[in-house]
Amino acid sequence: MRTLSSVLRRQVVTESGRVLARCFDVRGDLSGSTLRLRSLCVGRKALLEHFGIRSHDRHDEVAWSSIVRFERDRIVVRDP
């Protein structure tokens, strides 16, 4: 992965192969000049929020720490 934006629109799947959703944003905490990534924002609600459309329900998030590996077109995360 070269840039943070290369994570966007990738399919997020579990190690067992279950498709969760696509990643449309990321969340993190900025402290001084350090960015600590916290989670992937996935699913339809995350896409709507990405375009500024707020929903009553919060989008789904996958913890950054649960990422197992990045593949060419998808992100593999631990099974829950």
N, C-alpha and C positions, 0 to 999 in steps of 0.2 A: 504494500500500500504506500503510495507516494504522498497523497494529500488527504486531509480529513474529508473533503468533498467526494473522494472516491468511494466512501462508505455509502453514500446516498443512493437510493433506489436498488440496492442489492437485496436479494431475497435472504431472509433470516430463517435458518432451519436448525433443528436440534440434531444432536449426534445420532439419534436413532432415525433421522430422516423426516420427522414431522415438520411440515412447513408452517411457520408462525405468521409471517407477513413480510412486507418490504420495509426497509429502513428509510424514513423520510427526514429525519433530523437526529441530532445528538444533543445531549445535555452534559454540562460540565460546570466546574467551579473554577473561577479565575482568582488567583491570589498573587498579587504583584504581576510578575511576568510569567507565571507558571499556570498552565491550564491542565486541570485534572479531569479527565473524562469520566463521567458517571454512568451514562446509559445511552442506549439506542432508542429512539422514538419510532415505533412501528405501527403499521396498520392505517386504515382509512382515516381515523380521527387525527392521526399524526399528519397525514397528508393535508387534510383540511386546515389544521392549525398552521402548517407550513405556509399556506396561502392566506393566512390571516383570518380564517373562518373559525370562530370559537364554537365549541360544542359544550353542552351541559355536562357531558361525561368527559373524563380525562382520557387522553390517549394511552395506549399500552406502552410500557417501557421494559427493556431488557437490560439488566445490569451489565456494565462494561466488563466487570470481573468474570462474567459467565461466558465470555467469548473464548472459544477453543482455538479457532483458526479462521483466517481469511482465505477464501478460495477466489478463483478468477471472477466469478459472478455471484458469489453468495458468502454469507457469514454463518459459520457453524458455532452454535452455543451449546452449553451443557443441557442435558435433559433436566426438567424440574424434579 
